[in-house]
Amino acid sequence: MKALLSLVIIAAGALTVPFLVSDSSAEGPQASGFLIDFEEWDATWTAMDMTANSDPYRALETACDAQNFDHVVEDGIVKEINGVSADDTHTWSLWTISRNSTTWVKESNPKNVDLSKYVIAGWAYRDDKGTPTIAVDATGRSIYGFKTAQRVITLSPALTEIAGAIRAVETLVGTDSYSVYPDSVVSGHNSGRIKIVGSFLNPSFERVVTQQPDMVFCDGALFSHYLISDRLRNMNVNTMVMYGGESIQAILSNIYIMGAVIGYEIRSLEVIRSIEMAVNDLITTLYSHSGAVEKSVMLSLSADKSPWVTGTGTYIHDLSTAVLGKNVFSTQFEWVQINSEMIPATNPSAIIIYSAEYNATQQEYDSMMNSLSAEWRATDAYRNGNIYLVCGTAGDMAMNPSPRFAQLMEVTARILHPDVFSDTVMPKFIGSDYRELLTFTKELDFNN
């Protein structure tokens, strides 16, 4: 399992891009409807026949009537919906998603838009840079219109953690074999209530179908999950292909999607808000400190001579950047194996290693340090004693794009900025007791 954990995160980076949408994944019936979106995560869905409401203003009127919202339209411009008025910074704009697409498109001339061409459309209150709340999965399938789920299967550890965070473990009847968090899932495995339906890399179609699920969540990081989603949809099994967790935004979107799909939307919003509040407090504390400066850092999956490191396009890069970490391999994309000569050339001031190959003990840390190649030793990080090992349960957070990313963000912030967060001295090796090192995100382990 330890060896596979590293493989999983590498595979997630390596397999995402070429296989975004397969030919049949978005076919079949979908919920057709209209969103009124007040702000991110605050969107109201109204099931609607878009052919009968092909005019955007007629669709808005139908949605407002259904939701009991007042609205004001003047000369084709939406001025106000349910007391939320357009102003100098925010406007009400029409947005659409084309069939099979995952992207919202802002319509510059709503009067000329025929909504019968779309499955999903909506009016959203946004500034010039904002886009509406997520409304489709990674294949373009609407996340709305499903009945409350009673029998759910998650096919990756990250998605199982999301189910745990929104307190939906009671709905789980199956997971992949690498889902070992939260504890309630392990208890479900041990009792036989939650079945193992294959590995993360290779879920079993037959085992999934045997559980008679009313919703299956696949991981968009792996092509094998797109293939099984197609097969399940062809058997009329409700399936969502979640985003691959390539960014913090993608993780938050996945939390929202799961809640909206299975009827746990209120709890999913509570989780998102609690994460956002904790992260905001962490970042505010960091940025308001006079001694906070950007620190160069290498983020690696091992202590090998030529390790796999993260470039841009991963949530690990995202969270380190958010806490003033300057990724020395930001010119690379996703997880990539580098040449050993590149390590001293970039000369990071800190190195963080995420690995399942070590235990969080002084002996194992010393063994790792003694094994470092000459290239690693020729860095400021080595010379100044700023090489950190994140392993055990803490290392799992780096492998799974789950709600616990916020805790990994605080771990990273404390490693990079000891002068700012002087209340705790960070050890060089961090394992399963990582929560004791945290303040801002300590309660965000969601171990229900």
C-alpha positions in Angstrom: 0.0 0.0 0.0 2.8 2.4 0.8 4.4 1.9 -2.6 1.0 2.5 -4.3 0.3 5.7 -2.5 3.1 7.4 -4.3 2.0 5.8 -7.5 -1.5 7.2 -7.1 -0.5 10.8 -6.8 1.8 10.4 -9.8 -0.9 8.7 -11.8 -3.4 11.4 -10.9 -1.1 14.0 -12.4 0.0 12.0 -15.4 -3.4 10.7 -16.6 -5.7 13.7 -16.2 -5.1 15.8 -19.3 -5.5 13.5 -22.3 -8.8 12.0 -21.2 -11.1 14.8 -20.0 -14.3 13.7 -21.6 -15.1 10.4 -23.3 -17.6 10.1 -26.1 -20.5 8.6 -24.3 -20.0 9.9 -20.8 -22.5 12.8 -21.1 -25.1 11.0 -23.1 -28.5 10.0 -21.8 -31.1 11.9 -19.8 -30.0 14.8 -17.7 -31.8 17.2 -15.4 -32.6 20.3 -17.3 -32.9 23.5 -15.4 -32.0 27.0 -14.4 -29.8 28.5 -11.7 -30.1 31.8 -9.9 -26.7 32.3 -8.4 -26.2 35.0 -5.8 -22.6 34.2 -5.0 -20.2 31.3 -5.0 -21.8 28.3 -3.3 -25.1 30.2 -3.0 -27.1 29.0 -6.0 -30.7 28.0 -6.3 -31.7 25.4 -8.8 -35.1 25.2 -10.5 -35.9 22.1 -12.7 -37.2 23.5 -16.0 -38.1 22.5 -19.6 -35.7 24.8 -21.4 -37.6 24.3 -24.7 -40.7 25.8 -23.1 -38.6 28.5 -21.5 -36.2 29.3 -24.3 -36.3 33.0 -23.6 -33.8 33.9 -20.8 -36.2 36.4 -19.3 -39.1 34.0 -19.4 -36.8 31.4 -17.7 -35.9 33.9 -15.0 -39.5 34.7 -14.4 -40.4 31.0 -14.1 -37.5 30.3 -11.7 -38.3 33.3 -9.5 -42.0 32.3 -9.4 -40.9 28.8 -8.3 -38.6 30.1 -5.6 -40.8 32.9 -4.5 -38.2 35.6 -5.5 -39.0 39.1 -6.5 -37.0 40.4 -9.5 -36.6 43.6 -11.5 -35.8 43.8 -15.2 -35.5 47.2 -17.1 -34.8 47.4 -20.8 -33.4 43.9 -20.9 -31.1 44.4 -17.9 -31.6 42.4 -14.7 -31.4 45.0 -11.9 -32.4 42.9 -8.9 -33.2 39.4 -7.8 -34.6 38.6 -4.3 -33.3 41.9 -3.0 -29.7 41.6 -4.4 -29.2 44.6 -6.7 -26.6 45.2 -9.4 -24.1 47.9 -8.6 -20.9 49.4 -9.9 -18.9 46.2 -9.2 -21.4 43.4 -9.6 -24.0 42.7 -12.3 -26.6 40.1 -13.0 -25.4 38.3 -16.2 -26.7 35.4 -18.2 -24.5 32.3 -18.4 -24.9 29.0 -20.2 -23.2 25.6 -20.4 -23.2 23.8 -23.7 -23.9 20.1 -23.8 -20.9 18.0 -22.8 -19.0 21.1 -21.7 -17.7 21.8 -18.2 -17.4 25.6 -18.8 -19.8 28.4 -18.1 -20.0 30.9 -20.9 -21.1 34.5 -20.3 -23.7 35.7 -22.8 -23.0 39.2 -24.0 -26.4 39.7 -25.5 -29.1 37.7 -23.6 -31.9 38.9 -25.8 -30.5 36.8 -28.7 -29.9 33.6 -26.7 -32.1 30.5 -27.3 -32.0 28.5 -24.1 -33.4 25.4 -25.8 -29.9 24.7 -27.0 -28.7 24.3 -23.5 -29.3 21.9 -20.6 -28.2 24.4 -17.9 -28.4 28.2 -17.9 -28.7 30.8 -15.2 -28.4 34.4 -14.1 -25.4 35.0 -11.8 -24.4 37.9 -9.6 -20.7 38.5 -10.3 -18.0 41.0 -10.8 -16.0 41.1 -14.1 -13.8 38.1 -13.2 -16.3 35.9 -11.4 -18.0 32.8 -12.8 -21.0 31.0 -11.5 -21.0 28.1 -9.0 -20.1 24.7 -10.4 -23.1 23.0 -12.0 -21.7 20.0 -13.9 -19.3 17.2 -13.2 -16.0 16.5 -15.1 -18.0 15.1 -18.0 -20.5 17.9 -18.4 -23.3 16.0 -16.5 -25.6 18.2 -14.5 -25.1 17.8 -10.7 -28.8 18.6 -10.0 -32.0 16.7 -10.3 -31.1 13.5 -8.4 -33.1 12.0 -5.6 -31.6 11.8 -2.1 -29.1 9.0 -2.3 -29.4 6.0 0.1 -26.7 3.8 -1.4 -23.5 5.6 -2.3 -20.2 4.3 -3.6 -16.9 6.3 -3.7 -14.1 5.1 -5.8 -11.2 7.1 -4.4 -9.8 7.9 -0.9 -10.3 11.6 -1.5 -14.0 11.2 -2.4 -14.5 8.9 0.6 -13.0 11.6 2.8 -15.5 14.1 1.4 -18.3 11.8 2.2 -17.0 11.6 5.8 -16.7 15.4 6.0 -20.3 16.0 5.1 -21.4 13.2 7.4 -22.6 10.9 4.7 -20.7 7.7 5.7 -24.1 6.2 6.6 -25.0 6.3 2.9 -21.8 4.4 1.8 -22.2 0.8 0.7 -18.9 0.6 -1.1 -15.4 2.2 -1.4 -12.1 1.5 -3.1 -9.6 -0.5 -1.1 -7.4 2.5 -0.2 -10.1 4.4 1.6 -9.0 4.2 5.2 -10.2 7.6 6.5 -12.3 8.6 8.4 -12.4 5.9 11.1 -16.1 5.3 10.6 -15.3 4.0 7.1 -12.8 1.6 8.5 -15.4 0.4 11.0 -17.8 -0.1 8.1 -15.3 -2.2 6.2 -14.6 -4.3 9.3 -18.3 -4.9 9.9 -19.0 -5.7 6.3 -21.5 -2.9 5.9 -19.3 -1.1 3.5 -17.9 -3.4 0.8 -14.5 -3.1 -1.0 -15.3 -2.7 -4.7 -11.7 -2.8 -6.1 -8.7 -0.6 -5.9 -8.5 3.1 -6.7 -6.6 2.5 -9.9 -8.8 -0.4 -11.0 -12.3 -0.4 -9.6 -14.4 -3.5 -10.3 -17.5 -2.9 -12.4 -19.1 -6.1 -11.3 -18.5 -5.4 -7.6 -20.0 -1.9 -8.0 -23.1 -3.1 -9.7 -23.6 -5.9 -7.1 -24.1 -3.3 -4.4 -27.0 -1.8 -6.3 -25.9 1.8 -5.7 -28.1 4.8 -6.5 -25.0 7.0 -6.9 -21.4 6.3 -7.7 -18.7 8.9 -7.5 -15.7 8.4 -9.8 -12.4 10.3 -9.6 -11.7 12.5 -12.7 -7.9 12.0 -12.2 -7.9 8.5 -13.7 -9.0 7.4 -17.2 -10.1 4.0 -15.7 -12.8 6.0 -13.8 -14.1 7.5 -17.0 -14.4 4.1 -18.5 -16.3 2.6 -15.6 -18.6 5.7 -15.4 -19.5 5.1 -19.1 -20.3 1.4 -18.4 -22.4 2.3 -15.3 -24.3 5.0 -17.1 -25.1 2.6 -19.9 -26.6 0.4 -17.2 -28.7 3.4 -15.9 -26.6 3.7 -12.7 -26.4 7.3 -11.6 -22.7 8.3 -11.8 -20.7 11.5 -11.2 -17.2 12.0 -12.4 -15.6 14.4 -9.9 -12.8 16.8 -10.7 -9.3 15.5 -10.2 -8.3 17.7 -7.3 -5.8 19.6 -9.4 -6.4 22.8 -7.3 -7.9 24.0 -4.1 -10.9 25.3 -6.1 -11.5 21.8 -7.5 -11.5 20.2 -4.0 -14.1 22.8 -2.8 -16.1 22.2 -5.9 -16.1 18.4 -5.3 -17.4 19.0 -1.7 -20.2 21.1 -3.1 -21.0 18.6 -5.9 -21.3 15.6 -3.6 -23.5 17.5 -1.2 -25.8 18.7 -4.0 -26.0 15.3 -5.7 -26.9 13.2 -2.7 -29.0 15.6 -0.7 -26.4 16.8 1.8 -26.1 20.3 0.4 -26.5 22.2 3.7 -23.7 20.1 5.3 -21.4 20.5 2.3 -21.8 24.3 2.5 -21.0 24.2 6.2 -17.8 22.3 5.5 -16.8 24.7 2.7 -17.5 27.7 4.9 -15.5 26.3 7.9 -12.6 25.6 5.6 -12.7 29.0 4.1 -12.9 30.7 7.5 -10.0 28.7 8.9 -7.8 29.3 5.9 -8.7 33.0 5.8 -7.6 33.3 9.4 -4.3 31.5 8.7 -3.5 33.6 5.7 -4.5 36.9 7.3 -2.2 36.1 10.2 0.7 35.3 7.9 0.3 38.3 5.6 -0.2 40.8 8.4 3.1 39.8 10.0 5.9 42.2 9.3 8.5 39.4 8.9 6.5 37.3 6.4 8.4 37.0 3.1 8.2 34.5 0.3 10.3 31.3 0.8 11.6 29.2 -2.0 10.6 25.5 -1.5 10.8 22.2 -3.3 7.9 19.8 -2.8 8.9 16.2 -3.3 7.4 12.7 -3.1 10.7 11.1 -2.0 14.3 11.7 -1.0 15.5 10.0 -4.1 18.4 11.4 -6.1 16.0 12.3 -8.9 12.6 12.6 -7.2 9.1 13.4 -8.4 8.3 17.0 -7.5 5.3 19.1 -8.0 5.1 21.9 -10.6 1.9 24.0 -11.2 -1.4 22.4 -11.6 -1.7 20.5 -8.3 -3.4 21.4 -5.1 0.0 21.0 -3.3 1.4 23.8 -5.4 -1.8 25.8 -4.8 -1.7 25.6 -1.0 2.1 26.3 -0.7 1.7 29.3 -2.9 -1.1 30.6 -0.8 1.2 30.6 2.3 4.0 32.5 0.6 5.9 29.4 -0.7 7.7 30.0 -4.0 7.7 26.6 -5.7 11.2 26.3 -7.3 9.7 24.0 -10.0 6.8 26.2 -10.9 7.9 26.1 -14.6 7.0 22.4 -14.6 3.5 21.1 -14.9 1.8 18.7 -12.4 4.0 16.0 -10.9 7.2 15.4 -12.8 10.5 13.5 -12.2 13.4 15.9 -12.3 17.1 15.6 -13.1 19.2 15.5 -9.9 21.2 18.5 -11.3 18.1 20.6 -11.2 18.0 20.5 -7.4 21.1 22.6 -6.6 20.4 24.7 -9.6 17.1 25.9 -8.2 18.6 25.9 -4.6 15.5 25.8 -2.5 15.7 27.3 1.0 13.3 24.6 2.3 12.4 21.1 1.1 9.2 19.3 2.1 9.1 15.5 1.4 5.7 13.7 1.4 6.4 10.0 1.7 4.8 6.8 2.9 8.1 5.1 3.0 9.1 6.4 6.4 7.8 6.5 9.9 7.8 9.7 11.9 10.8 8.8 14.1 14.2 10.4 14.7 15.9 7.2 13.5 14.1 7.1 10.2 14.6 10.8 9.6 18.3 10.5 10.3 18.4 7.5 7.9 16.7 9.5 5.2 19.1 12.5 5.7 22.1 10.2 5.6 20.9 8.8 2.3 20.7 12.1 0.5 22.7 12.6 -2.6 25.4 15.2 -3.1 22.9 17.3 -5.2 20.5 17.5 -2.3 23.3 18.4 0.1 24.4 21.3 -2.1 21.2 23.3 -1.3 20.5 26.0 1.3 17.7 23.8 2.6 20.2 21.1 3.6 22.9 23.5 4.9 20.4 25.3 7.1 18.6 22.2 8.3 15.3 23.0 6.5 14.4 19.6 5.1 11.1 18.3 6.5 9.5 14.8 6.2 5.7 14.6 6.2 4.7 11.0 6.6 2.1 8.7 8.2 -1.4 10.1 8.4 0.0 13.6 7.7 1.5 12.3 4.5 -1.9 10.9 3.5 -3.2 14.5 3.3 -0.6 15.1 0.5 -1.8 12.1 -1.4 -5.5 12.8 -1.3 -7.1 16.1 -2.5 -9.6 16.1 0.3 -11.1 18.6 2.8 -8.0 18.1 4.9 -5.9 20.1 2.4 -6.5 23.0 4.8 -4.5 21.2 7.6 -1.7 20.5 5.2 -1.7 24.2 4.3 -1.2 25.1 7.9 1.6 22.5 8.3 3.3 24.0 5.2 2.8 27.6 6.5 4.4 26.7 9.9 7.3 24.9 8.2 8.1 27.9 5.9 7.5 30.7 8.4 8.6 29.7 11.9 9.1 33.3 12.9 5.4 34.1 12.1 4.0 31.0 13.8 6.4 30.9 16.8 3.8 29.4 19.1 4.8 25.9 17.9 8.3 24.6 17.0 7.8 22.3 14.0 9.7 19.0 14.2 11.7 17.9 11.2 9.4 14.8 10.8 5.7 15.1 11.1 3.4 12.0 11.3 0.1 11.0 12.7 0.2 13.5 15.6 0.1 16.4 13.2 -3.1 17.9 14.7 -1.2 18.7 17.9 0.9 21.2 15.8 -2.1 23.0 14.5 -4.2 26.0 15.7 -6.2 27.5 12.8 -7.3 24.2 11.2 -7.0 21.8 14.1 -10.7 20.9 14.1 -10.9 20.3 10.3 -9.9 16.7 10.4 -13.5 15.6 9.8 -12.8 12.2 11.3 -16.5 11.3 11.9 
